[in-house]
């Protein structure tokens, strides 16, 4: 698929004879499975006897991110499937883009996905504060403020988490705030961009604006041709990556506090 169509596989869907379907979300490295990495995060936290409530809440958020990412993939699949009967002369490869007016499931799932991503960042605050925060006071109200207040957070990890918040957390928050407080981010709310590829295969894209901070459909621009699924999938990868880094650093901090050295 990657070689022939230039597309990255995101989800493997296996249909069984008894009607059961298994859906597996892949990570950026196709040999890695998102759900197994989430389980690994939780198991490492349990083995190290980290704060169970914090670890469980993060795991819940990561599972929610995974679920909505899969549902967004399936919404794209369903739109493409509805185009399989379109005549070959319509939307050829020389003029591949047509628009699709129909259900807006993809935008519904994008809304849910970025909300879950933002919630994952918020939930990671508690683990950070537990192992790197000040001895007194309550957990700061934002991820960025928590980073600033975690006085014992290793510099390298602090820089990595700050970069994550700037590149993923802040944009995801901008889309979430726009959708929840101002307006949807879809082009006309029901438009999907379709591309007919070689062999009659269709691909689709739910466009999202370059500037969600405009908070108005009349002010949105789409020059970068950002795709909801690609953006959401990248966000999903990032929150899982930083969750792993945080739990690894928390294990080291917990061991040091107990007079042990090393990882679990």
C-alpha positions in Angstrom: 0.0 0.0 0.0 2.7 2.4 1.0 4.8 1.7 -2.2 1.9 1.6 -4.6 -0.3 4.5 -3.4 2.0 6.5 -1.2 -0.3 6.0 1.8 0.6 4.9 5.3 -1.4 2.0 6.7 -3.1 3.1 10.0 -5.5 0.4 10.9 -5.6 -3.4 10.2 -9.2 -4.7 10.2 -9.6 -8.5 10.3 -13.0 -9.9 9.6 -13.6 -13.4 10.9 -16.1 -16.0 9.7 -18.3 -15.8 12.8 -18.8 -12.1 12.1 -16.3 -10.9 14.7 -14.1 -8.1 13.6 -10.7 -7.2 15.1 -9.3 -3.7 14.6 -5.7 -2.8 15.3 -4.3 0.7 15.3 -0.7 0.9 14.1 2.0 3.2 15.3 4.3 5.2 13.0 6.5 2.1 12.8 4.1 -0.4 11.2 5.4 -3.3 13.2 4.3 -1.6 16.5 0.7 -1.9 17.7 -0.8 1.1 19.6 -2.9 -1.0 22.0 0.0 -3.2 23.0 2.1 -0.1 23.7 -0.7 1.2 25.9 -0.8 -2.1 27.8 3.0 -1.9 28.2 2.7 1.6 29.7 0.2 0.3 32.2 2.2 -2.8 33.1 5.4 -0.9 33.6 3.6 1.5 36.0 2.1 -1.5 37.9 5.4 -3.4 38.2 7.1 -0.2 39.5 4.2 0.4 41.9 3.7 3.9 40.7 0.6 5.8 41.7 -2.2 3.4 40.5 -4.8 6.1 40.1 -2.7 8.3 37.9 -1.5 5.4 35.8 -5.0 4.0 35.3 -6.4 7.4 34.3 -3.7 7.9 31.7 -4.3 4.4 30.4 -8.0 5.2 30.1 -7.2 8.3 28.1 -4.8 6.5 25.8 -7.4 3.8 25.1 -10.0 6.6 24.3 -7.5 8.2 21.9 -7.0 4.8 20.2 -10.7 4.1 19.9 -11.6 7.4 18.3 -8.6 7.2 16.0 -9.9 3.8 14.7 -13.4 5.2 14.4 -12.0 8.1 12.3 -10.2 5.6 10.1 -13.4 3.7 9.6 -15.3 6.8 8.7 -12.8 7.5 6.0 -13.1 3.8 4.8 -16.9 4.1 4.6 -16.8 7.2 2.5 -14.3 5.6 0.1 -16.5 2.5 -0.1 -19.5 4.6 -1.2 -17.5 5.7 -4.2 -16.5 2.3 -5.5 -19.4 2.3 -8.0 -18.5 5.7 -9.5 -17.8 5.4 -13.2 -14.1 5.4 -14.1 -14.6 8.4 -16.3 -15.6 10.5 -13.3 -12.7 12.0 -11.4 -9.8 10.6 -13.3 -6.2 10.7 -12.2 -5.6 13.9 -14.3 -8.3 15.7 -12.4 -8.6 13.7 -9.2 -10.4 15.9 -6.7 -14.1 15.9 -6.3 -16.2 16.7 -3.2 -18.5 14.4 -1.3 -21.6 15.7 0.4 -22.8 13.2 3.0 -22.7 12.2 6.6 -20.1 14.0 8.7 -19.0 11.1 10.8 -15.3 11.9 10.2 -15.7 15.4 11.7 -17.6 14.0 14.6 -14.8 11.5 15.3 -12.1 14.2 14.8 -13.9 16.3 17.5 -13.8 13.3 19.9 -10.2 12.4 19.1 -8.7 15.7 19.7 -10.7 16.1 22.9 -9.3 12.7 24.1 -5.8 13.9 23.1 -6.1 17.1 25.1 -7.6 15.1 28.1 -4.5 12.8 27.9 -2.2 15.8 28.3 -4.3 17.0 31.2 -4.2 13.6 32.9 -0.4 13.3 32.6 -0.1 16.3 34.8 -0.9 14.2 37.9 1.9 11.7 37.3 4.3 14.5 36.6 3.3 16.3 39.8 3.4 13.1 41.9 7.1 12.4 41.1 8.5 15.8 40.1 6.4 18.4 41.6 6.9 20.6 44.7 6.4 19.1 48.1 3.4 21.4 48.8 0.6 22.8 46.8 -1.9 21.4 44.4 -1.4 20.3 40.8 -1.3 23.3 38.4 -4.3 23.7 36.2 -2.5 23.2 32.8 0.1 20.9 31.3 2.4 23.9 30.5 2.2 25.3 34.1 2.8 21.8 35.5 6.0 21.6 33.5 7.1 24.9 34.8 6.3 23.9 38.4 8.0 20.5 38.3 11.2 21.6 39.9 12.9 18.2 39.8 12.0 17.2 36.3 15.2 16.3 34.3 16.1 19.1 31.9 16.1 16.8 28.8 12.6 15.5 29.6 11.3 18.9 30.4 12.5 20.2 27.0 10.9 17.2 25.2 7.6 17.6 27.0 7.5 21.4 26.4 8.2 20.8 22.7 5.4 18.2 22.6 3.0 20.7 24.1 3.9 23.4 21.6 3.8 21.1 18.5 0.8 18.9 19.4 -0.9 20.0 22.7 -1.5 23.6 21.7 -2.8 22.9 18.2 -5.1 20.2 19.4 -6.4 22.6 22.1 -7.0 25.2 19.4 -9.2 22.8 17.4 -11.0 21.6 20.4 -11.8 25.1 21.7 -12.9 26.2 18.2 -15.3 23.2 17.9 -16.7 23.3 21.4 -17.0 27.1 21.9 -17.3 28.6 18.4 -17.9 26.6 15.2 -17.2 23.3 13.4 -13.9 23.2 11.5 -15.2 21.3 8.5 -15.4 22.8 5.0 -19.1 23.4 4.8 -19.3 20.7 7.5 -20.2 17.9 5.1 -17.5 18.1 2.5 -14.9 15.3 2.0 -12.2 15.6 -0.6 -12.0 12.6 -2.8 -9.0 11.5 -5.0 -9.3 8.7 -7.5 -6.0 6.9 -7.6 -4.6 4.2 -10.0 -6.7 1.1 -10.3 -9.9 2.9 -9.4 -8.9 3.1 -5.7 -10.4 6.1 -3.9 -8.8 8.0 -1.1 -10.5 10.7 0.9 -9.6 13.6 3.2 -11.6 15.6 5.8 -9.9 19.0 5.6 -9.2 21.0 8.7 -8.3 24.7 8.8 -4.7 26.0 9.0 -5.9 28.5 11.6 -8.5 27.2 14.1 -7.7 30.2 16.3 -9.7 32.3 13.7 -12.8 30.7 15.3 -14.9 31.5 12.3 -15.6 29.6 9.2 -15.4 32.8 7.2 -11.9 33.3 8.5 -10.5 29.8 8.1 -7.8 29.1 5.5 -7.0 25.7 4.0 -3.9 26.4 2.0 -1.8 23.7 3.9 -4.4 21.1 3.0 -4.3 19.6 6.5 -6.1 16.3 6.9 -8.1 15.4 10.0 -7.0 11.8 10.1 -3.3 12.5 9.6 -3.3 15.2 12.2 -5.3 13.1 14.7 -3.1 10.0 14.1 0.1 12.0 14.7 -1.4 13.4 17.9 -2.2 9.9 19.0 1.3 8.8 18.5 2.7 11.8 20.4 0.7 11.4 23.6 1.6 7.7 23.7 5.3 8.6 23.2 5.4 11.1 26.0 3.3 8.9 28.3 6.1 6.3 27.9 8.8 8.8 28.7 7.0 10.1 31.7 6.4 6.7 33.2 10.0 5.7 32.6 11.3 8.9 34.3 8.8 8.3 37.2 10.1 4.8 37.8 13.6 6.2 38.1 12.4 9.0 40.5 10.4 6.5 42.6 13.4 4.1 42.8 15.7 7.0 43.9 13.2 8.1 46.5 13.2 4.5 47.9 16.9 4.2 47.8 17.0 2.0 44.7 18.7 2.6 41.4 17.7 1.6 37.8 14.6 0.9 35.8 11.8 -1.6 36.0 
